[in-house]
Amino acid sequence: MSTTRALRRDTHKTAQFACRLPKRLTLVHEAGIALLLASLLMIVPACNQKMAIQPKYVPLRESEFFPNGMSARPLPDNSVPRGYLEDDPAFYTGKKAAGSPAAGLAVPAPGTRAAAAPGGEPGTSAAQAANLAANVLPRSAGEQDIDYFPLTVTAEVLDRGQQRFNVFCAPCHSRLGDGQGMIVKRGFRAPPSFHIDRLRTAPVGHFFDVITNGFGAMPDYNQQVSPRDRWAIIAYIRALQVSQNATLGDVPTDKRSELDAGGVSNGK
């Protein structure tokens, strides 16, 4: 009987020790975690001190160091933001120095049936010069509008030009470019048609100048339309001019059958 009681007592003590053992280990584990966290809290500020806790000015905060009391400093003269260097005058202004040769592919004005101008026969350089001198924008001394596109005109460029034209130009100029847009039908002053002789013979630089700086009742669009989109619009204007003044002879031979099927006659 005594042996049985002793065995039960030893078993009970063993069970009690087994129950206490995980708690002791847990306490040690928690103490280790706390020590690790404390170490990290001491290390992190030391690594971050130079980056986050340095003396600095937040935007628009005043400064006692500079005479004007402003912490923000003016940009040095002729500073150019990264990616905004306008190093191609023809592309960004539509102008070239007077007398300089064309730097790109010359694009003749669409159509050759212009009325005779005081300067010479229709379609000649003398007639075009007379037209421009009488009707087109004045230009700075030593500058003239370029008569070539400073970028490659592709189908994608024309598609983009059509999309931008319909957004920004068609309300006044109409989608045909005849100057009878919806704004005009509501009483606004009508712009000239793109299909008159003066604008058909105007160089592409003239249109770039007008879009950039405005002309007459037309405001400028230099903030709304990027330079590349301006050239895309101008390329589409040239396409519109061709579409309204072309003859059957201007159509590639492999496409004429499509026009014939549509009832084209009289060579137009």
C-alpha positions in Angstrom: 0.0 0.0 0.0 2.8 2.4 0.9 4.5 1.6 -2.4 1.4 2.5 -4.3 1.1 5.8 -2.5 4.8 6.7 -3.1 4.4 5.9 -6.8 1.3 8.1 -7.0 3.1 10.9 -5.2 6.1 10.7 -7.6 3.8 10.7 -10.6 2.0 13.7 -9.3 5.3 15.7 -8.8 6.5 14.7 -12.3 3.2 16.0 -13.8 3.5 19.2 -11.9 7.0 19.8 -13.2 5.9 19.0 -16.7 3.2 21.6 -16.4 5.5 24.2 -15.1 8.2 23.7 -17.7 6.5 25.2 -20.7 5.6 28.3 -18.7 9.2 28.8 -17.7 10.3 28.4 -21.3 7.6 30.9 -22.4 8.9 33.5 -20.0 12.4 33.0 -21.4 11.1 33.3 -24.9 9.1 36.5 -24.2 12.1 38.0 -22.5 14.2 37.3 -25.5 11.7 38.9 -27.9 11.5 42.0 -25.7 15.3 42.3 -25.7 15.4 41.9 -29.5 12.8 44.6 -30.0 14.6 46.9 -27.6 17.8 46.4 -29.6 16.0 47.2 -32.9 14.5 50.3 -31.4 18.0 51.5 -30.6 19.5 50.5 -34.0 16.7 51.9 -36.3 17.0 55.6 -35.2 20.7 55.5 -35.5 20.5 54.3 -39.1 17.7 56.8 -40.0 19.0 59.8 -38.3 20.8 61.4 -41.2 18.0 60.9 -43.7 14.9 61.8 -41.7 16.0 64.0 -38.9 18.1 66.4 -40.8 17.6 70.2 -40.9 15.5 71.1 -43.9 12.8 73.4 -45.3 9.4 72.3 -46.2 7.8 74.0 -49.2 7.0 77.7 -48.7 8.5 77.9 -45.3 10.2 81.2 -44.5 14.0 81.4 -44.0 16.1 83.8 -42.0 19.2 82.9 -43.9 18.3 84.5 -47.2 17.7 88.3 -47.5 14.3 87.9 -49.1 13.1 85.6 -46.3 12.2 82.8 -48.8 13.6 79.3 -48.4 12.7 78.5 -52.1 15.4 79.8 -54.4 14.9 81.1 -57.9 16.1 79.0 -60.8 19.4 80.0 -62.4 19.0 81.8 -65.7 18.5 79.5 -68.7 17.7 76.5 -66.6 15.9 73.7 -68.5 13.9 70.9 -66.7 15.1 67.4 -67.6 13.3 66.2 -70.7 12.2 69.7 -71.8 15.1 70.9 -73.9 13.7 72.5 -77.0 16.8 72.1 -79.1 15.0 72.0 -82.5 13.7 75.5 -83.4 11.9 74.3 -86.5 10.0 71.6 -84.5 9.1 73.9 -81.5 8.5 77.2 -83.4 7.7 76.4 -87.0 10.4 79.0 -88.0 13.8 79.0 -89.6 16.3 81.7 -90.2 15.6 83.6 -93.4 17.6 82.2 -96.3 18.5 78.9 -94.6 17.8 75.7 -96.5 15.0 73.4 -95.5 16.2 70.8 -92.9 13.5 68.3 -93.7 11.2 67.0 -96.4 9.6 69.8 -98.3 5.8 69.4 -98.7 4.3 71.3 -101.6 1.0 73.0 -101.0 -1.9 70.8 -102.0 -3.5 71.6 -105.4 -2.1 73.7 -108.2 -5.2 75.5 -109.4 -4.7 78.7 -107.3 -5.9 81.9 -108.8 -3.3 84.2 -110.3 -1.5 86.3 -107.7 0.2 89.6 -108.4 3.6 88.0 -108.0 3.3 85.5 -110.9 1.6 82.4 -112.2 -0.5 80.2 -109.9 1.6 77.6 -108.1 4.9 79.3 -108.6 7.2 80.4 -105.8 6.7 84.0 -106.8 2.9 83.7 -106.5 3.2 82.0 -103.1 5.6 84.7 -101.8 3.1 87.4 -102.9 0.3 85.6 -101.2 2.2 85.2 -98.0 3.4 88.8 -98.0 -0.1 90.1 -98.4 -2.1 87.7 -96.1 -0.1 85.6 -93.7 1.2 86.4 -90.3 4.0 88.9 -89.8 7.2 87.3 -88.6 10.2 88.5 -86.7 13.1 89.9 -88.6 15.3 87.2 -90.0 12.7 84.4 -89.6 10.4 82.7 -92.0 7.9 79.9 -91.7 9.2 76.5 -92.6 7.6 74.7 -95.6 8.4 71.2 -94.5 7.4 68.9 -91.7 10.1 68.5 -89.0 8.8 65.0 -88.3 8.0 61.9 -90.4 4.3 62.0 -91.4 2.9 58.5 -91.0 -0.6 57.0 -90.9 -0.4 57.1 -87.1 0.5 60.8 -87.1 -2.5 61.5 -89.4 -4.8 59.5 -87.2 -3.6 61.4 -84.2 -4.0 64.7 -86.1 -7.6 63.8 -87.0 -8.4 63.0 -83.4 -6.9 66.2 -82.1 -8.4 68.3 -84.9 -11.9 67.0 -84.2 -11.4 67.9 -80.5 -9.9 71.3 -80.7 -10.5 72.6 -84.3 -13.7 71.2 -85.6 -16.0 73.2 -83.3 -15.1 76.3 -85.3 -13.5 75.0 -88.5 -15.9 72.0 -89.0 -14.7 68.5 -89.7 -14.3 69.4 -93.3 -12.2 72.5 -92.5 -14.6 74.8 -94.4 -15.0 77.2 -91.4 -18.7 76.3 -90.8 -18.4 74.5 -87.4 -21.1 74.3 -84.8 -19.8 77.3 -82.9 -20.1 79.4 -86.1 -23.7 78.2 -86.6 -24.4 79.5 -83.1 -23.3 83.0 -84.1 -19.5 83.0 -83.5 -17.3 84.7 -86.1 -16.5 82.3 -88.9 -12.8 81.5 -89.5 -11.5 81.3 -93.1 -11.8 78.0 -94.9 -8.7 75.9 -95.2 -9.5 75.4 -98.8 -9.1 79.0 -100.0 -6.0 79.7 -102.1 -4.3 81.7 -99.4 -4.2 78.8 -96.9 -3.7 76.1 -99.4 -0.5 77.8 -100.5 0.6 78.8 -97.0 3.6 76.9 -95.6 3.1 74.5 -92.7 5.0 76.8 -90.4 2.2 79.3 -90.7 -0.4 76.9 -89.2 2.0 76.0 -86.4 2.4 79.7 -85.6 -1.4 80.3 -85.5 -2.0 77.2 -83.2 0.8 78.3 -80.9 0.1 82.1 -80.7 -3.4 82.5 -81.9 -4.6 84.8 -84.7 -7.5 87.2 -84.9 -10.4 85.9 -82.9 -8.7 82.5 -82.5 -7.0 82.1 -79.1 -3.7 80.3 -78.8 -3.6 76.6 -78.0 0.0 76.2 -76.9 -1.1 74.9 -73.5 -3.7 72.5 -74.7 -1.9 71.0 -77.7 1.7 69.8 -77.5 4.1 70.6 -80.3 4.0 67.1 -81.7 0.2 67.2 -81.8 0.3 70.5 -83.5 2.3 69.0 -86.3 -0.1 66.1 -86.4 -3.1 68.5 -86.7 -1.3 70.4 -89.5 -0.6 67.1 -91.4 -4.3 66.3 -91.2 -5.2 69.8 -92.4 -3.0 69.1 -95.5 -4.9 65.9 -96.0 -8.2 67.7 -95.7 -7.0 70.3 -98.3 -6.0 67.5 -100.7 -9.3 65.7 -100.1 -11.3 68.8 -101.2 -9.1 69.9 -104.1 -7.7 66.7 -105.6 -8.3 65.3 -109.1 -8.6 61.7 -110.1 -5.0 61.9 -111.3 -3.9 62.4 -107.7 -5.3 59.0 -106.8 -3.0 56.0 -107.0 -3.9 53.8 -109.9 -4.6 50.8 -107.6 -7.3 52.8 -105.7 -9.1 54.4 -108.7 -11.4 51.4 -109.1 -12.8 52.0 -105.6 -13.6 55.6 -106.6 -15.1 54.5 -109.9 -17.4 52.1 -108.0 -18.6 55.1 -106.0 -19.7 57.1 -109.1 -16.7 59.4 -109.5 -16.8 61.2 -112.9 -15.6 64.3 -114.7 -12.0 63.6 -113.6 -12.7 64.7 -110.0 
